[in-house]
Amino acid sequence: MSERANGGRGVETRQRILDAAERLMAERGIEGVSLNEINSAAGQRSTASLHYHFGGREGLVRAIMQRHGPWLRARHEELYARLVGDGRQEDVRALAEVIVLPPAEYLELGPSPRAAIRIWVSALNRPQLDIEEVSHLVDPVLTDVGRRIVALVSRSMPRELAVERLFLASQAVLHLLADRAALEDASDNRRRPLPLPLMAANLVDMTVAALTAPVGAATARLAETAFDRAPA
């Protein structure tokens, strides 16, 4: 067999393994499926090809994120560039749209993008998540967006609370989108969810509200104690 034929066969094998891993990990979570199950679903007789192409579970997760990353990254950058061009760098809603809209829009593009969102959430929930993995999961532009949001929100509350709000709001958005992705692909779905564009707009509203809600008196008292700094 020619080298070109071998190369083409290798690409097809890699694609089949990646497709199988994406589908199964979306359904059961990253840790909820064995490599043998992925291998069998891809029509492989042994795990040799899986280990050759991906090295193992971590390599599969990175490959899935790299497969979907370019679209999401481009959309994040597009929205952020538009925001900067319009001079809306201090508009919390505009910044929230950069976080919420791209993954929400991605759900409309089919089962594979929806699987990616579900796997993304599963990956972010892993307690053993390391810095290298984070670099594959978070677009660089979102780091700047996050810093801007924290700077704006912390004008009316301790910075630590602003950071926590951003983290929790972002996590909530991703979990809700992952739930919607599962609902979209469920064979026995009897619910009538909002149209995705309306859901996304509502999620932006909810995110802005979560970020900018006034700090209650009880929260302020607890924060004062929790964030008390020892004298220098």
C-alpha positions in Angstrom: 0.0 0.0 0.0 1.3 3.5 -0.9 2.4 6.0 1.7 -0.4 8.3 0.5 -3.0 5.5 1.0 -1.6 4.8 4.4 -1.8 8.4 5.3 -5.4 8.7 4.1 -6.3 5.6 6.1 -4.7 7.0 9.2 -6.7 10.2 8.9 -9.9 8.3 8.5 -9.1 6.1 11.6 -8.3 9.2 13.6 -11.5 10.8 12.5 -13.6 7.8 13.5 -12.0 7.6 16.9 -12.5 11.3 17.5 -16.2 11.1 16.4 -16.8 8.1 18.7 -15.1 9.8 21.6 -17.0 13.0 21.1 -20.4 11.3 21.0 -19.7 9.0 24.0 -18.0 11.7 26.2 -20.9 14.1 25.5 -23.4 11.5 26.6 -21.6 10.2 29.7 -18.9 12.7 30.6 -15.2 12.5 30.1 -14.6 10.0 32.8 -17.8 8.1 32.2 -16.6 6.1 29.2 -13.7 3.7 28.8 -11.1 3.9 26.1 -12.2 0.3 25.1 -15.7 1.5 24.5 -14.5 4.4 22.4 -12.3 2.0 20.5 -15.2 -0.4 19.8 -17.5 2.4 18.8 -14.9 3.5 16.3 -14.7 0.0 14.8 -11.1 -0.6 15.9 -9.9 -4.1 17.0 -7.4 -2.8 19.6 -6.6 0.5 21.3 -3.3 0.7 19.5 -4.6 3.3 17.0 -6.2 5.4 19.7 -3.0 5.6 21.7 -1.0 6.2 18.5 -3.1 9.1 17.4 -4.1 10.6 20.8 -1.9 9.1 23.5 -5.0 8.5 25.7 -7.9 10.2 27.3 -6.3 13.6 27.8 -5.2 13.7 24.2 -8.7 12.9 23.0 -10.1 15.8 25.1 -7.5 18.2 23.7 -8.2 17.0 20.1 -12.0 17.6 20.6 -11.4 21.1 21.9 -9.0 21.8 19.1 -11.5 20.6 16.6 -14.1 23.1 17.7 -11.9 25.9 19.1 -11.4 27.8 15.8 -15.0 28.6 15.3 -15.6 29.7 18.9 -12.4 31.7 19.0 -13.2 33.5 15.8 -16.7 34.4 17.0 -15.4 35.6 20.4 -12.9 37.8 18.7 -15.4 39.1 16.2 -17.8 40.2 19.0 -15.0 41.7 21.0 -13.6 43.6 18.1 -17.0 45.1 17.4 -17.4 46.0 21.0 -14.1 47.8 21.0 -14.9 49.5 17.7 -18.1 50.8 19.2 -16.3 52.1 22.3 -18.3 49.8 24.6 -15.4 48.4 26.6 -17.2 49.6 29.8 -20.6 48.2 29.0 -21.2 45.1 31.1 -23.9 43.8 28.8 -21.7 44.0 25.7 -19.0 42.2 27.6 -21.4 39.5 28.7 -22.5 39.0 25.1 -19.0 38.1 24.2 -19.1 35.3 26.8 -22.6 34.0 26.2 -23.5 34.4 22.5 -20.7 32.3 20.8 -21.4 29.0 22.6 -25.1 29.6 22.4 -24.9 30.2 18.7 -22.7 27.1 18.3 -25.5 24.9 19.5 -27.5 25.6 16.4 -24.8 24.2 14.1 -25.5 20.5 14.8 -24.9 17.5 17.0 -21.1 17.7 16.9 -20.9 21.3 18.2 -23.5 20.5 20.8 -21.4 17.5 21.9 -18.4 19.9 22.2 -20.2 22.2 24.5 -21.2 19.3 26.8 -17.7 18.0 26.8 -16.3 21.5 27.5 -18.4 21.7 30.7 -17.4 18.2 31.7 -13.7 19.2 31.2 -14.1 22.4 33.3 -15.6 20.4 36.1 -12.6 18.1 36.4 -10.8 18.6 39.8 -7.5 17.6 38.2 -7.8 20.3 35.5 -4.3 21.8 35.0 -3.0 25.0 33.4 -2.2 23.3 30.1 -5.8 22.1 29.8 -7.2 25.5 30.7 -5.3 27.0 27.8 -7.2 24.7 25.4 -10.5 25.4 27.0 -10.6 29.2 27.4 -10.1 31.6 24.4 -7.5 34.4 25.1 -10.0 37.1 24.4 -12.2 35.9 27.2 -9.4 36.6 29.7 -9.5 40.3 28.7 -13.3 40.3 28.8 -13.2 38.8 32.3 -10.7 41.4 33.5 -12.8 44.2 32.2 -16.0 42.8 33.8 -14.2 42.4 37.2 -12.9 46.0 37.0 -16.3 47.4 36.4 -18.2 45.2 38.9 -15.7 45.7 41.6 -16.5 49.5 41.7 -19.5 48.6 43.8 -18.3 45.5 45.7 -15.0 43.9 46.9 -13.0 42.6 44.0 -13.1 39.1 45.5 -16.9 39.1 45.2 -16.7 40.4 41.6 -14.3 37.6 40.7 -16.6 35.0 42.3 -19.7 36.4 40.5 -18.0 36.2 37.2 -16.8 32.6 37.8 -20.3 31.5 39.0 -22.1 33.3 36.2 -19.9 31.9 33.5 -20.2 28.4 34.9 -24.0 28.7 35.1 -24.2 29.8 31.4 -22.1 26.8 30.3 -24.1 24.4 32.3 -27.4 25.7 31.0 -26.1 25.6 27.4 -24.9 22.0 28.0 -28.3 21.1 29.3 -29.9 22.7 26.2 -27.5 20.8 24.0 -28.6 17.5 25.6 -32.3 18.5 25.2 -31.8 19.3 21.5 -30.5 15.8 20.8 -32.8 13.8 23.1 -34.9 11.4 21.1 -37.8 11.5 23.6 -37.9 15.3 24.2 -41.4 16.4 25.1 -40.5 19.9 26.2 -40.9 23.0 24.2 -37.9 25.2 25.0 -37.5 28.8 24.0 -36.0 29.3 20.5 -32.2 29.4 20.9 -31.7 33.1 20.0 -34.3 34.0 22.6 -32.7 31.7 25.2 -29.3 33.3 24.4 -30.6 36.9 24.8 -32.3 35.9 28.1 -29.1 34.3 29.3 -27.3 37.6 28.6 -29.9 39.4 30.7 -29.5 36.9 33.5 -25.7 37.1 33.4 -25.8 40.9 33.6 -28.2 40.7 36.5 -26.0 38.2 38.4 -22.9 40.3 37.9 -24.4 43.7 38.8 -27.0 42.8 41.5 -26.6 45.0 44.6 -24.6 43.4 47.5 -27.0 42.7 50.3 -26.3 43.9 53.9 -25.7 40.4 55.2 -23.3 39.7 52.3 -21.5 42.9 52.9 -21.0 42.1 56.6 -19.7 38.6 55.8 -17.4 39.9 53.1 -15.9 42.4 55.4 -14.9 39.6 57.7 -13.9 37.2 55.0 -11.7 39.7 53.2 -10.2 41.4 56.2 -6.5 42.0 55.7 -4.0 41.6 58.4 -2.0 44.9 59.1 1.1 45.1 57.0 
